[in-house]
Amino acid sequence: MIARLLAAIDSFSKREKILFYVCASIFFVAAIVLALYVYFFQTEIRPDHGGIFSEGIVGQPSAINPVVSTFNEVDRDIIELTFASVLDLAQSHEMNETGTRWTVTLKDGLFWSDGEPISSEDIIFTVNLIQNREIASPLASSWKGVNVEDLGDGKIVFVLSSPYSYFQDTLESFMPIPEHIFSKVTASNFRLSRFNLEPVTSGPYKFKGIRQDRDGFISEYILVRNDVYFGPEPFIKEFHFKFFRRFKDAVASFNRKLITGLAGFDSESTSDIKVKHELYELNVPRYYGVFFNLAANDLLKDKKIREALVLATNKNAINEGVFGGYASEINGPILPYIEGYAGELYKNERLNRSGAIALLEEGGWKLNADGVREKDGNLLDFNLIVPQIDFLVESAKLLAQQWLDIGVELQLIILPANDISNEIIKTRDYEMILFGNILRGNSDIFSFWHSSQRFYPGLNLSLYENSVVDNNLETSRSNLDKKKQLDALLVVQREILNDRPADFLFSPPYFYALSTAVKGFSESTLKFSSKRLEDAEFWYLQEKRVLR
């Protein structure tokens, strides 16, 4: 065929050959232009399946179980990818007029990652576990007085003893666990079960494996796509968490392109990232403060002492010195961007060192030769428990110097974060503790400040008691009238500001860095730091062109 074509061309006259080559050139150029037109204007780039995402984070997983894991951020991160909330599993949900009955109807064809069906029995079983005192679930206060009934055909009704204005949020964060796995585990062994690290899951990813160093340090936690997940198939095939002992090691790994994402690092580390990346500064509803244990030391029962400590705290110096000015200074238990925040209450809150000294002088506390205040043979010194986290240790050191400037000595007791969560918080064995409260994206602060939450698993770290606060916290939860909710929260904030059960310090942003190869991340205000992974099934590393 080609030989004949060449022979025919050879038979052309010179003019015919020129005309032929011109026409052929026009044809080929037109074909190329048409192909480029189709490629660029009749096709589009879409995400493609495949690839491995590796996220670097400082910490260790302890229990990938939504019933017991609320303190450990690493646990919550992995849970976000492996467990679905009851509302994700539902095809519909509705509340009755009084707000006391919530009916949830599950989707058809739901399965756990081991192939067993997800049913209403799993939901009821999980609620009963949370309410079981032997389990000591941190979620217990949100489920107190809630009964669950199976109506059949995948319908479950949650019956509340009284209206709870935040129950929608409770359902959104409620992640059932499999009855067929944990019904065989006794309450005393619940936290020891291997399924807490090798979970059977309902979310977009499932457990594949763990890598450990010889000393037991978990270096990597590996997830793969859950092939029976009810939602869309995640684009990324595998999701790896790589754990580091120090932030600088995680940053170094990111710079060497050994990991694709870097989570929860401090502000100083932002300048240490050298490779091309996207940096996200995310708002997370959490704050840190020094909580005064009003039951551990009689001196802390003196409001003037607590007031003096708060007035002597230079929050701006801590923010600049530790966070480079990135953090928000906090004055109360509700964050400024959460509904119910009463900003007008805090307009006069500022550093007042002379006022702090005056309060201590009025109380009869005099400086001794060592520069520490003394009265009736008692020294004004306290122990402060601090998690072994860089920015908290640095903050505590600055705070200790600020308080020493007014004659109050602070001894820092620095402990591993897990030890504090698992031991110190449980026993309330501290005079003061520098710790963080994580809100749920709403103004429900009952578990942090109601007197019923003074002991574990409650989170009232100051062991604070105030009947006015109790009554108004209950009102804010039970009243569906928005104005009455906000009025009650105003009273709560005013009382806490007046009583000074804690020295509120700062709310740092959550820094998150991603390789430019990662697409699909959506930046927003997060209810928890783990919610950065909420839409991870829509992230992608690979692309393809398809016809429009």
C-alpha positions in Angstrom: 0.0 0.0 0.0 2.8 2.4 1.0 4.9 1.3 -1.9 2.1 2.1 -4.4 1.6 5.5 -2.8 5.3 6.3 -3.1 5.2 5.1 -6.7 2.2 7.3 -7.5 4.0 10.3 -5.9 7.1 9.6 -8.1 4.9 9.8 -11.2 3.7 13.3 -10.2 5.1 16.3 -12.0 7.1 18.8 -9.9 4.1 21.1 -9.6 1.9 18.2 -8.6 4.4 17.1 -6.0 4.5 20.5 -4.4 0.7 20.7 -4.3 0.5 17.2 -2.8 3.1 18.0 0.0 1.3 21.3 0.8 -2.0 19.5 1.1 -0.5 16.7 3.2 1.1 19.2 5.5 -2.2 21.1 5.9 -3.9 17.8 6.6 -1.4 16.7 9.3 -1.4 20.2 10.9 -5.2 20.1 11.0 -5.2 16.6 12.5 -2.8 17.7 15.2 -4.9 20.8 15.9 -8.0 18.7 16.1 -6.4 16.2 18.4 -5.2 19.0 20.7 -8.6 20.6 20.6 -10.3 17.3 21.6 -7.7 16.7 24.3 -7.9 20.1 25.9 -11.5 21.2 25.2 -13.4 17.9 25.0 -11.7 16.1 27.9 -11.2 17.1 31.5 -8.9 16.0 34.3 -10.5 13.9 37.0 -9.2 12.1 40.1 -7.9 8.6 39.5 -7.6 5.7 42.0 -4.3 4.6 43.4 -1.3 5.7 45.4 -0.2 5.7 49.0 -0.5 8.7 51.3 1.8 8.8 54.3 1.2 11.3 57.1 3.8 12.1 59.8 2.7 12.8 63.3 4.2 13.0 66.8 2.6 10.5 69.2 1.5 7.0 69.5 -1.8 5.2 69.0 -3.3 3.5 72.1 -6.9 2.6 71.4 -8.6 2.9 68.0 -12.0 2.7 69.7 -14.4 5.6 69.6 -16.0 4.5 72.9 -12.9 5.2 75.0 -10.6 7.4 72.9 -11.1 11.1 73.2 -7.9 12.4 74.8 -5.4 10.9 72.3 -5.2 12.9 69.1 -3.5 10.1 67.2 -6.3 7.7 68.1 -8.9 10.2 66.9 -7.1 10.7 63.6 -7.1 7.0 62.9 -10.7 6.6 64.1 -11.8 9.4 61.7 -10.7 7.2 58.7 -11.9 3.9 60.1 -15.3 4.4 61.8 -18.5 6.0 60.5 -20.9 8.0 62.6 -24.5 6.8 63.1 -25.7 9.6 60.9 -23.3 8.5 58.1 -24.8 5.1 58.4 -28.3 6.5 58.3 -30.5 7.2 55.4 -32.7 9.5 57.5 -33.1 10.9 61.0 -35.7 13.1 62.6 -36.6 14.7 65.9 -40.1 15.0 67.5 -41.6 18.3 68.5 -40.4 18.2 72.1 -36.8 17.2 71.2 -37.0 14.0 73.3 -37.2 11.4 70.6 -34.8 11.0 67.7 -35.5 8.3 65.2 -32.7 7.1 63.0 -33.2 4.8 60.0 -30.2 2.9 58.8 -29.2 2.4 55.2 -29.5 -1.1 53.7 -26.5 -3.2 52.9 -24.1 -2.0 55.7 -21.2 -4.2 56.6 -18.3 -4.2 59.0 -14.8 -4.6 57.4 -14.8 -8.3 58.3 -18.0 -8.8 56.3 -20.5 -9.0 59.2 -23.6 -6.8 58.7 -24.0 -3.6 60.6 -27.3 -3.5 62.4 -29.3 -1.6 65.0 -28.0 -4.1 67.6 -24.5 -2.6 67.1 -25.9 0.9 67.8 -27.8 -0.2 71.0 -24.8 -2.2 72.2 -22.4 0.8 71.8 -24.7 3.1 73.7 -25.0 0.6 76.5 -21.2 0.3 76.6 -20.8 4.1 76.9 -23.3 4.1 79.8 -21.6 1.3 81.6 -19.6 2.8 84.5 -17.1 -0.1 84.4 -16.1 1.0 80.9 -15.6 4.6 82.1 -16.2 6.1 78.7 -15.4 9.9 78.4 -18.7 10.1 76.4 -20.8 9.0 79.3 -22.1 12.4 80.3 -23.5 13.0 76.7 -25.5 9.8 76.9 -26.7 10.0 80.5 -30.4 9.3 80.7 -30.7 8.3 77.0 -32.6 5.1 76.2 -32.3 3.3 72.9 -35.0 1.2 71.4 -35.0 -1.1 68.3 -38.1 -0.4 66.2 -37.2 -3.0 63.6 -36.4 -2.6 59.9 -33.3 -0.7 60.7 -35.0 1.9 62.8 -33.7 3.0 66.1 -35.2 5.6 68.5 -33.1 7.5 71.0 -35.4 8.5 73.9 -34.1 11.4 76.0 -35.2 12.0 79.6 -35.4 15.7 78.7 -34.7 17.8 75.6 -31.0 18.1 74.8 -30.3 21.0 72.4 -26.9 19.6 71.3 -28.1 16.0 70.6 -27.8 16.4 66.8 -24.0 17.0 67.4 -23.9 14.0 69.7 -25.3 11.8 66.9 -22.9 13.3 64.4 -19.9 12.3 66.5 -21.4 8.9 67.7 -19.5 6.0 66.1 -20.8 2.6 66.8 -18.4 -0.4 67.4 -19.2 -4.0 66.4 -21.2 -6.0 68.9 -20.0 -9.4 67.5 -16.4 -8.4 68.4 -16.8 -6.6 71.8 -19.7 -8.5 73.3 -17.1 -11.2 74.0 -14.8 -8.8 75.9 -15.4 -8.2 79.6 -15.4 -4.7 81.0 -12.2 -5.3 82.9 -10.4 -6.3 79.7 -12.1 -3.8 77.4 -9.2 -1.5 77.1 -6.8 -4.4 76.8 -8.5 -6.0 73.8 -6.3 -6.4 70.7 -9.2 -5.1 68.7 -8.4 -1.6 70.1 -5.3 -1.6 67.9 -6.5 -4.0 65.2 -10.1 -2.7 64.8 -13.0 -4.1 62.8 -14.2 -0.9 61.1 -17.1 0.7 59.3 -15.4 3.7 57.6 -13.6 4.2 54.3 -10.4 2.5 55.5 -9.6 -0.7 57.4 -6.7 -2.0 59.4 -3.8 -3.7 57.5 -0.8 -3.7 59.8 1.5 -2.1 62.4 5.3 -1.7 62.3 7.1 -1.5 65.7 10.6 -0.7 66.7 12.5 -3.1 69.0 11.6 -0.9 72.0 7.9 -1.2 71.3 7.5 2.2 69.7 4.9 2.0 66.9 6.6 3.5 63.9 3.8 3.0 61.3 0.1 2.3 61.2 -1.2 1.1 57.9 -4.7 1.4 56.5 -6.1 0.1 53.2 -9.4 0.8 51.4 -12.3 -0.9 53.1 -13.8 -2.9 50.2 -17.2 -3.2 51.8 -17.5 0.5 52.7 -21.0 1.9 52.0 -19.8 5.2 50.6 -17.8 6.0 47.5 -14.5 4.1 47.0 -11.6 6.2 48.4 -9.3 7.4 45.6 -6.1 6.8 47.7 -5.4 3.1 47.9 -3.5 3.1 51.2 -3.3 5.5 54.1 -0.2 5.3 56.3 0.4 7.1 59.6 4.1 7.4 60.4 5.0 8.2 64.0 7.9 10.3 65.3 9.2 11.1 68.7 10.0 14.7 67.9 8.6 17.3 65.5 12.0 18.0 64.0 12.3 14.3 62.9 8.9 14.5 61.3 9.8 17.7 59.5 13.1 16.2 58.3 11.1 13.2 56.9 8.8 15.6 55.1 11.7 17.5 53.6 13.1 14.2 52.3 9.7 13.4 50.7 9.4 10.2 52.8 5.9 11.4 53.9 3.2 13.2 52.0 1.6 15.1 54.9 2.7 16.6 58.2 0.2 17.1 61.0 0.1 19.0 64.2 3.5 20.6 64.2 4.4 23.9 66.0 4.7 27.3 64.5 8.5 27.3 64.7 8.6 24.3 62.5 6.8 26.1 59.6 10.0 27.8 58.6 11.9 24.5 58.7 9.9 23.0 55.8 12.0 23.3 52.7 10.2 21.3 50.1 7.3 22.7 48.0 4.1 22.2 49.9 0.7 23.7 50.9 0.5 25.0 54.4 -2.9 25.2 56.2 -3.5 27.1 59.4 -6.7 25.6 60.7 -9.0 26.7 63.5 -9.7 23.9 66.0 -12.1 24.5 68.9 -9.6 23.8 71.7 -8.0 25.9 74.3 -5.3 25.4 76.9 -5.2 26.7 80.4 -3.9 26.1 83.9 -6.7 24.4 85.9 -6.6 25.0 89.7 -7.5 21.9 91.7 -9.7 23.6 94.3 -9.7 20.4 96.4 -6.0 19.7 96.4 -4.5 22.7 98.1 -6.2 25.0 100.6 -4.3 28.0 99.3 -6.1 27.6 96.0 -9.4 28.0 97.7 -8.5 31.6 98.3 -10.0 33.5 95.3 -7.5 36.5 95.8 -4.6 34.1 95.1 -6.3 32.7 92.0 -7.1 36.2 90.8 -3.5 37.4 91.3 -2.2 34.5 89.3 -4.5 35.3 86.4 -3.7 39.0 86.5 0.1 38.2 86.5 -0.1 36.0 83.4 1.3 37.7 80.3 -0.6 35.8 77.6 0.8 38.0 74.8 4.4 37.1 75.9 3.5 33.4 75.8 1.9 33.7 72.4 4.8 35.6 70.9 7.5 33.5 72.6 6.0 30.1 71.9 3.7 30.5 68.9 5.3 33.5 67.1 2.0 35.3 67.6 -0.1 32.7 65.7 -2.2 31.6 68.7 -5.4 33.3 69.9 -5.4 34.5 73.5 -8.3 33.0 75.5 -10.2 34.5 78.5 -13.0 32.1 79.1 -14.5 28.6 78.4 -16.1 29.4 75.0 -14.1 30.3 72.0 -14.7 33.6 70.2 -16.0 31.9 67.0 -18.4 29.6 68.7 -22.1 30.6 69.2 -22.7 31.8 72.7 -19.4 33.5 73.2 -19.9 36.6 75.4 -17.0 38.9 74.3 -18.2 41.9 76.2 -17.4 40.2 79.5 -13.7 40.1 78.7 -13.1 43.6 77.4 -11.2 44.6 80.6 -9.1 41.4 80.8 -5.5 42.3 80.5 -2.1 41.9 82.2 -2.0 43.7 85.6 1.1 42.8 87.5 0.7 45.6 90.0 -2.9 44.6 90.7 -1.7 41.0 91.3 0.9 42.2 93.8 -1.6 44.4 95.6 -4.0 41.4 96.0 -1.3 39.3 97.6 -0.1 42.1 99.8 -3.7 42.6 101.0 -3.9 38.9 101.8 -0.8 39.2 104.1 1.6 37.5 101.7 5.1 39.0 102.1 8.3 38.4 100.1 10.9 36.4 101.9 14.7 36.5 101.3 14.3 34.0 98.4 11.8 36.2 96.6 8.9 33.9 97.4 5.8 35.1 99.3 5.3 33.7 102.8 2.6 33.9 105.4 2.2 32.1 108.8 5.0 29.8 107.8 3.4 28.8 104.5 5.1 29.5 101.2 3.2 30.5 98.1 4.4 27.7 95.9 2.6 25.2 93.8 3.2 22.1 91.7 2.1 22.3 88.0 1.6 19.1 86.0 2.7 19.6 82.3 2.3 17.2 79.4 5.6 16.4 77.7 4.7 18.4 74.6 7.1 21.1 73.5 4.8 24.1 73.3 3.2 23.3 76.6 6.6 22.9 78.4 7.8 26.2 76.9 4.6 27.9 77.9 4.9 26.5 81.5 8.4 27.8 81.8 7.4 31.3 80.7 4.4 31.2 83.1 6.6 30.1 86.0 8.9 33.1 85.5 5.9 35.5 85.2 4.5 34.2 88.5 7.9 34.3 90.2 8.0 38.0 89.4 5.1 38.5 91.8 6.5 36.1 94.4 4.8 32.8 93.5 7.0 29.8 93.0 5.9 27.1 90.5 7.5 23.7 90.3 7.0 22.0 87.0 6.3 18.3 86.9 6.7 17.2 83.2 5.1 13.9 82.4 4.3 11.9 79.2 1.0 13.0 77.8 -0.4 9.5 77.8 0.5 9.1 81.5 -1.3 12.3 82.3 -4.4 11.2 80.4 -4.5 7.6 81.7 -3.4 8.3 85.3 -3.2 11.9 86.5 -6.5 13.0 85.1 -8.3 9.9 86.4 -7.1 10.4 90.0 -7.1 14.2 89.9 -3.7 14.0 91.6 -2.4 17.5 91.0 -2.5 21.0 92.5 -2.5 22.6 89.0 -2.4 21.1 85.6 -1.7 22.7 82.2 -4.1 21.0 79.9 -6.4 21.4 76.9 -10.2 21.3 76.6 -11.5 20.3 73.2 -15.0 21.6 72.4 -17.3 19.8 70.0 -17.7 22.8 67.7 -20.6 24.0 69.8 -21.1 25.7 73.2 -21.8 22.6 75.3 -19.3 23.0 78.1 -21.2 20.9 80.6 -18.6 18.1 80.9 -15.9 20.7 81.6 -17.6 22.9 84.3 -20.7 21.2 85.8 -20.0 20.0 89.4 -21.2 16.4 88.5 -18.2 16.2 86.2 -15.6 16.8 88.9 -14.4 13.2 88.9 -13.3 10.9 86.1 -14.6 10.3 83.4 -15.8 13.9 83.8 -13.5 16.7 82.6 -14.1 19.3 85.3 -10.3 19.5 85.9 -10.7 22.3 88.5 -13.2 20.3 90.5 -15.3 23.4 90.3 -18.6 23.7 92.1 -21.1 26.6 91.5 -24.8 26.0 91.7 -25.6 29.0 89.5 -23.3 27.6 86.8 -24.8 24.1 87.2 -28.3 25.4 86.8 -27.5 27.5 83.7 -25.5 24.7 82.1 -28.5 22.5 82.5 -30.7 25.2 81.0 -28.4 25.7 78.0 -28.6 22.0 77.2 -32.3 21.3 77.8 -33.9 24.5 76.4 -34.6 24.5 72.7 -35.3 28.3 72.7 -32.1 29.8 71.3 -32.4 33.1 73.3 -32.7 31.2 76.6 -29.7 29.1 75.7 -27.6 32.1 75.0 -28.8 33.9 78.1 -27.9 30.9 80.2 -24.4 30.7 78.6 -23.8 34.4 79.4 -24.5 33.7 83.1 -22.1 30.7 83.0 -19.3 32.7 81.5 -19.8 35.6 84.0 -19.7 33.3 87.0 -16.6 31.5 85.8 -14.8 34.8 85.1 -15.7 36.0 88.6 -14.6 32.7 90.3 -11.3 32.2 88.4 -11.2 28.4 88.7 -8.6 28.4 85.8 -6.2 30.6 84.1 -7.3 30.5 80.4 -4.3 30.9 78.1 -4.4 30.3 74.4 -5.9 28.5 71.5 -3.2 27.6 69.0 -4.0 27.0 65.3 -3.5 23.5 63.9 -0.8 23.5 61.3 -1.1 21.0 58.5 1.2 20.6 55.5 0.6 18.6 52.4 2.7 17.8 49.4 1.5 19.6 46.3 0.9 16.1 44.9 -2.1 15.8 47.2 -5.4 17.2 45.7 -8.9 17.5 47.1 -8.2 18.8 50.6 -10.9 21.2 51.8 -9.8 23.9 54.2 -12.3 24.8 57.0 -12.8 25.3 60.7 -12.6 21.9 62.3 -14.6 20.5 65.2 -11.6 18.4 66.1 -8.1 18.2 64.7 -9.0 14.8 63.3 -11.7 16.3 61.2 -9.0 17.4 58.7 -9.4 13.8 57.5 -13.2 13.9 57.3 -13.2 13.9 53.5 -10.0 11.9 53.0 -11.9 9.5 50.7 -12.1 12.3 48.2 -8.4 13.2 48.3 -6.3 11.9 45.4 -2.7 11.6 44.2 -3.3 10.5 40.6 -5.2 12.0 37.7 -6.6 11.0 34.4 -8.2 12.7 31.4 -11.7 11.6 30.3 -14.2 12.8 27.7 -16.6 15.4 29.0 
